[in-house]
Amino acid sequence: MKPSDTRKKMIAKIKIGQKELAMAEQDYRAMLLRVTGKSSCALLSEGELERVLRELGRLGFASQSAGRRPLRRVAAKPLMGKIEALLLDNGWTWAYANGTAKRMFGVERVEYLDNERLHKVAAALQIAANRKRKNKGGDGDGDRTRGTSAA
């Protein structure tokens, strides 16, 4: 990654932190001045940006990362796509899928599973997603999939 890319990402994280902490513009500028002696991110070096990120963390901003998509064989790509979609739709991270693999098979990471076990993890995640949806109230059609009728 080029230094300019790193710098842009750091500035973006700072702006996200400002928004999540609901900092007014004047409070944000005052914090920048206090931490770095400068009033604009555009004037900051990477080291100064790092200090600002630490300060935002001290104030309660937690930069969240969903993690990277694990590397897998080409044959597993469709299943990994399904798992990724389930994770995103439900607000889960790859750590959730890895934890599911660990509980089910004692394997630390999803990418270490063979296709059969990967399919079982995808099914378990789908079941958990259905359960989550049903517990939230769902759409009222939960029993229809079991073959029961309301009549």
ChimeraX commands (.cxc) that place a marker at each C-alpha (Angstrom):
marker #1 position 0.00,0.00,0.00 radius 0.5
marker #1 position 1.36,3.42,-0.92 radius 0.5
marker #1 position 1.91,5.93,1.89 radius 0.5
marker #1 position -0.73,8.23,0.39 radius 0.5
marker #1 position -3.28,5.38,0.50 radius 0.5
marker #1 position -2.48,4.72,4.16 radius 0.5
marker #1 position -2.81,8.41,4.93 radius 0.5
marker #1 position -6.19,8.64,3.14 radius 0.5
marker #1 position -7.50,5.66,5.08 radius 0.5
marker #1 position -6.33,7.14,8.37 radius 0.5
marker #1 position -8.06,10.45,7.59 radius 0.5
marker #1 position -11.24,8.56,6.65 radius 0.5
marker #1 position -11.13,6.69,10.00 radius 0.5
marker #1 position -10.69,9.99,11.83 radius 0.5
marker #1 position -13.73,11.47,10.05 radius 0.5
marker #1 position -15.77,8.35,10.91 radius 0.5
marker #1 position -14.65,8.69,14.53 radius 0.5
marker #1 position -15.67,12.35,14.56 radius 0.5
marker #1 position -19.12,11.41,13.26 radius 0.5
marker #1 position -19.61,8.42,15.60 radius 0.5
marker #1 position -18.57,10.47,18.63 radius 0.5
marker #1 position -20.94,13.24,17.45 radius 0.5
marker #1 position -18.17,15.82,17.76 radius 0.5
marker #1 position -19.09,19.33,16.73 radius 0.5
marker #1 position -16.71,20.84,14.18 radius 0.5
marker #1 position -15.25,23.27,16.73 radius 0.5
marker #1 position -14.68,20.46,19.26 radius 0.5
marker #1 position -13.03,18.37,16.55 radius 0.5
marker #1 position -10.71,21.22,15.56 radius 0.5
marker #1 position -9.89,21.90,19.23 radius 0.5
marker #1 position -8.99,18.22,19.73 radius 0.5
marker #1 position -6.73,18.31,16.65 radius 0.5
marker #1 position -5.00,21.44,18.00 radius 0.5
marker #1 position -4.58,19.89,21.44 radius 0.5
marker #1 position -3.15,16.60,20.12 radius 0.5
marker #1 position -1.04,17.84,17.19 radius 0.5
marker #1 position -0.87,21.62,17.29 radius 0.5
marker #1 position -2.56,21.76,13.87 radius 0.5
marker #1 position -6.21,22.35,13.05 radius 0.5
marker #1 position -6.61,20.27,9.87 radius 0.5
marker #1 position -6.03,16.60,9.02 radius 0.5
marker #1 position -4.65,17.69,5.65 radius 0.5
marker #1 position -1.65,19.21,7.44 radius 0.5
marker #1 position -0.87,16.14,9.57 radius 0.5
marker #1 position 1.87,13.56,9.06 radius 0.5
marker #1 position 1.09,9.84,9.41 radius 0.5
marker #1 position 2.51,9.88,12.95 radius 0.5
marker #1 position 0.25,12.77,13.90 radius 0.5
marker #1 position -2.74,11.04,12.31 radius 0.5
marker #1 position -1.90,7.98,14.41 radius 0.5
marker #1 position -1.91,10.15,17.57 radius 0.5
marker #1 position -5.31,11.56,16.62 radius 0.5
marker #1 position -6.69,8.03,16.11 radius 0.5
marker #1 position -5.38,7.02,19.56 radius 0.5
marker #1 position -7.04,10.08,21.08 radius 0.5
marker #1 position -10.35,9.24,19.39 radius 0.5
marker #1 position -10.01,5.71,20.78 radius 0.5
marker #1 position -9.45,7.15,24.25 radius 0.5
marker #1 position -12.63,9.19,23.79 radius 0.5
marker #1 position -14.60,6.03,22.96 radius 0.5
marker #1 position -14.27,5.49,19.21 radius 0.5
marker #1 position -13.71,1.84,18.37 radius 0.5
marker #1 position -12.67,1.35,14.76 radius 0.5
marker #1 position -14.43,-1.81,13.65 radius 0.5
marker #1 position -13.24,-4.09,10.97 radius 0.5
marker #1 position -15.16,-7.02,9.59 radius 0.5
marker #1 position -11.88,-8.69,8.79 radius 0.5
marker #1 position -10.69,-9.86,5.46 radius 0.5
marker #1 position -12.37,-12.57,3.48 radius 0.5
marker #1 position -10.34,-15.76,3.95 radius 0.5
marker #1 position -8.41,-17.20,1.01 radius 0.5
marker #1 position -9.88,-20.43,-0.35 radius 0.5
marker #1 position -9.75,-22.83,-3.24 radius 0.5
marker #1 position -11.63,-21.89,-6.41 radius 0.5
marker #1 position -14.06,-24.80,-5.89 radius 0.5
marker #1 position -15.13,-23.31,-2.55 radius 0.5
marker #1 position -15.77,-19.81,-3.93 radius 0.5
marker #1 position -19.59,-20.11,-4.20 radius 0.5
marker #1 position -19.88,-21.38,-0.61 radius 0.5
marker #1 position -17.54,-18.69,0.68 radius 0.5
marker #1 position -19.71,-16.14,-1.13 radius 0.5
marker #1 position -22.83,-17.52,0.57 radius 0.5
marker #1 position -21.13,-17.45,3.96 radius 0.5
marker #1 position -19.96,-13.88,3.36 radius 0.5
marker #1 position -23.48,-12.83,2.34 radius 0.5
marker #1 position -24.97,-14.41,5.47 radius 0.5
marker #1 position -22.40,-12.65,7.64 radius 0.5
marker #1 position -23.04,-9.26,6.04 radius 0.5
marker #1 position -26.84,-9.59,6.10 radius 0.5
marker #1 position -26.80,-10.37,9.81 radius 0.5
marker #1 position -24.11,-7.95,10.94 radius 0.5
marker #1 position -21.68,-10.73,11.81 radius 0.5
marker #1 position -17.94,-10.78,11.17 radius 0.5
marker #1 position -15.66,-13.54,9.91 radius 0.5
marker #1 position -14.85,-14.20,13.56 radius 0.5
marker #1 position -18.43,-15.47,13.94 radius 0.5
marker #1 position -17.99,-17.93,11.05 radius 0.5
marker #1 position -14.60,-19.00,12.42 radius 0.5
marker #1 position -16.17,-19.55,15.85 radius 0.5
marker #1 position -18.89,-21.67,14.26 radius 0.5
marker #1 position -16.24,-23.79,12.49 radius 0.5
marker #1 position -14.34,-24.14,15.78 radius 0.5
marker #1 position -17.47,-25.27,17.67 radius 0.5
marker #1 position -18.60,-27.67,14.98 radius 0.5
marker #1 position -15.31,-29.22,13.89 radius 0.5
marker #1 position -12.53,-27.99,16.19 radius 0.5
marker #1 position -10.95,-26.16,13.24 radius 0.5
marker #1 position -9.71,-22.62,13.89 radius 0.5
marker #1 position -10.64,-20.97,10.59 radius 0.5
marker #1 position -13.28,-21.45,7.90 radius 0.5
marker #1 position -10.70,-21.49,5.10 radius 0.5
marker #1 position -9.17,-24.69,6.53 radius 0.5
marker #1 position -12.39,-26.69,6.03 radius 0.5
marker #1 position -13.00,-29.10,3.18 radius 0.5
marker #1 position -16.04,-28.49,0.98 radius 0.5
marker #1 position -18.33,-30.86,2.90 radius 0.5
marker #1 position -17.66,-29.16,6.23 radius 0.5
marker #1 position -17.81,-25.73,4.61 radius 0.5
marker #1 position -21.30,-26.60,3.37 radius 0.5
marker #1 position -22.30,-27.58,6.93 radius 0.5
marker #1 position -21.01,-24.27,8.32 radius 0.5
marker #1 position -23.01,-22.39,5.65 radius 0.5
marker #1 position -26.11,-24.37,6.67 radius 0.5
marker #1 position -25.50,-23.62,10.37 radius 0.5
marker #1 position -25.15,-19.91,9.62 radius 0.5
marker #1 position -28.39,-19.99,7.60 radius 0.5
marker #1 position -30.17,-21.66,10.53 radius 0.5
marker #1 position -28.79,-19.06,12.94 radius 0.5
marker #1 position -29.90,-16.27,10.57 radius 0.5
marker #1 position -33.41,-17.76,10.33 radius 0.5
marker #1 position -33.55,-18.05,14.12 radius 0.5
marker #1 position -32.38,-14.45,14.51 radius 0.5
marker #1 position -35.01,-13.25,12.03 radius 0.5
marker #1 position -37.75,-15.26,13.77 radius 0.5
marker #1 position -36.78,-13.92,17.20 radius 0.5
marker #1 position -36.97,-10.35,15.88 radius 0.5
marker #1 position -40.55,-10.95,14.83 radius 0.5
marker #1 position -39.80,-12.01,11.29 radius 0.5
marker #1 position -42.45,-11.75,8.65 radius 0.5
marker #1 position -44.95,-14.07,10.33 radius 0.5
marker #1 position -44.37,-16.90,7.85 radius 0.5
marker #1 position -42.05,-18.91,10.09 radius 0.5
marker #1 position -44.42,-21.88,10.53 radius 0.5
marker #1 position -45.25,-22.13,6.83 radius 0.5
marker #1 position -41.84,-23.61,6.08 radius 0.5
marker #1 position -42.58,-26.49,8.44 radius 0.5
marker #1 position -45.68,-27.56,6.58 radius 0.5
marker #1 position -48.19,-26.38,9.18 radius 0.5
marker #1 position -51.06,-24.15,8.28 radius 0.5
marker #1 position -52.80,-21.43,10.24 radius 0.5
marker #1 position -56.27,-22.73,9.28 radius 0.5
marker link #1:1,2 radius 0.2
marker link #1:2,3 radius 0.2
marker link #1:3,4 radius 0.2
marker link #1:4,5 radius 0.2
marker link #1:5,6 radius 0.2
marker link #1:6,7 radius 0.2
marker link #1:7,8 radius 0.2
marker link #1:8,9 radius 0.2
marker link #1:9,10 radius 0.2
marker link #1:10,11 radius 0.2
marker link #1:11,12 radius 0.2
marker link #1:12,13 radius 0.2
marker link #1:13,14 radius 0.2
marker link #1:14,15 radius 0.2
marker link #1:15,16 radius 0.2
marker link #1:16,17 radius 0.2
marker link #1:17,18 radius 0.2
marker link #1:18,19 radius 0.2
marker link #1:19,20 radius 0.2
marker link #1:20,21 radius 0.2
marker link #1:21,22 radius 0.2
marker link #1:22,23 radius 0.2
marker link #1:23,24 radius 0.2
marker link #1:24,25 radius 0.2
marker link #1:25,26 radius 0.2
marker link #1:26,27 radius 0.2
marker link #1:27,28 radius 0.2
marker link #1:28,29 radius 0.2
marker link #1:29,30 radius 0.2
marker link #1:30,31 radius 0.2
marker link #1:31,32 radius 0.2
marker link #1:32,33 radius 0.2
marker link #1:33,34 radius 0.2
marker link #1:34,35 radius 0.2
marker link #1:35,36 radius 0.2
marker link #1:36,37 radius 0.2
marker link #1:37,38 radius 0.2
marker link #1:38,39 radius 0.2
marker link #1:39,40 radius 0.2
marker link #1:40,41 radius 0.2
marker link #1:41,42 radius 0.2
marker link #1:42,43 radius 0.2
marker link #1:43,44 radius 0.2
marker link #1:44,45 radius 0.2
marker link #1:45,46 radius 0.2
marker link #1:46,47 radius 0.2
marker link #1:47,48 radius 0.2
marker link #1:48,49 radius 0.2
marker link #1:49,50 radius 0.2
marker link #1:50,51 radius 0.2
marker link #1:51,52 radius 0.2
marker link #1:52,53 radius 0.2
marker link #1:53,54 radius 0.2
marker link #1:54,55 radius 0.2
marker link #1:55,56 radius 0.2
marker link #1:56,57 radius 0.2
marker link #1:57,58 radius 0.2
marker link #1:58,59 radius 0.2
marker link #1:59,60 radius 0.2
marker link #1:60,61 radius 0.2
marker link #1:61,62 radius 0.2
marker link #1:62,63 radius 0.2
marker link #1:63,64 radius 0.2
marker link #1:64,65 radius 0.2
marker link #1:65,66 radius 0.2
marker link #1:66,67 radius 0.2
marker link #1:67,68 radius 0.2
marker link #1:68,69 radius 0.2
marker link #1:69,70 radius 0.2
marker link #1:70,71 radius 0.2
marker link #1:71,72 radius 0.2
marker link #1:72,73 radius 0.2
marker link #1:73,74 radius 0.2
marker link #1:74,75 radius 0.2
marker link #1:75,76 radius 0.2
marker link #1:76,77 radius 0.2
marker link #1:77,78 radius 0.2
marker link #1:78,79 radius 0.2
marker link #1:79,80 radius 0.2
marker link #1:80,81 radius 0.2
marker link #1:81,82 radius 0.2
marker link #1:82,83 radius 0.2
marker link #1:83,84 radius 0.2
marker link #1:84,85 radius 0.2
marker link #1:85,86 radius 0.2
marker link #1:86,87 radius 0.2
marker link #1:87,88 radius 0.2
marker link #1:88,89 radius 0.2
marker link #1:89,90 radius 0.2
marker link #1:90,91 radius 0.2
marker link #1:91,92 radius 0.2
marker link #1:92,93 radius 0.2
marker link #1:93,94 radius 0.2
marker link #1:94,95 radius 0.2
marker link #1:95,96 radius 0.2
marker link #1:96,97 radius 0.2
marker link #1:97,98 radius 0.2
marker link #1:98,99 radius 0.2
marker link #1:99,100 radius 0.2
marker link #1:100,101 radius 0.2
marker link #1:101,102 radius 0.2
marker link #1:102,103 radius 0.2
marker link #1:103,104 radius 0.2
marker link #1:104,105 radius 0.2
marker link #1:105,106 radius 0.2
marker link #1:106,107 radius 0.2
marker link #1:107,108 radius 0.2
marker link #1:108,109 radius 0.2
marker link #1:109,110 radius 0.2
marker link #1:110,111 radius 0.2
marker link #1:111,112 radius 0.2
marker link #1:112,113 radius 0.2
marker link #1:113,114 radius 0.2
marker link #1:114,115 radius 0.2
marker link #1:115,116 radius 0.2
marker link #1:116,117 radius 0.2
marker link #1:117,118 radius 0.2
marker link #1:118,119 radius 0.2
marker link #1:119,120 radius 0.2
marker link #1:120,121 radius 0.2
marker link #1:121,122 radius 0.2
marker link #1:122,123 radius 0.2
marker link #1:123,124 radius 0.2
marker link #1:124,125 radius 0.2
marker link #1:125,126 radius 0.2
marker link #1:126,127 radius 0.2
marker link #1:127,128 radius 0.2
marker link #1:128,129 radius 0.2
marker link #1:129,130 radius 0.2
marker link #1:130,131 radius 0.2
marker link #1:131,132 radius 0.2
marker link #1:132,133 radius 0.2
marker link #1:133,134 radius 0.2
marker link #1:134,135 radius 0.2
marker link #1:135,136 radius 0.2
marker link #1:136,137 radius 0.2
marker link #1:137,138 radius 0.2
marker link #1:138,139 radius 0.2
marker link #1:139,140 radius 0.2
marker link #1:140,141 radius 0.2
marker link #1:141,142 radius 0.2
marker link #1:142,143 radius 0.2
marker link #1:143,144 radius 0.2
marker link #1:144,145 radius 0.2
marker link #1:145,146 radius 0.2
marker link #1:146,147 radius 0.2
marker link #1:147,148 radius 0.2
marker link #1:148,149 radius 0.2
marker link #1:149,150 radius 0.2
marker link #1:150,151 radius 0.2
view
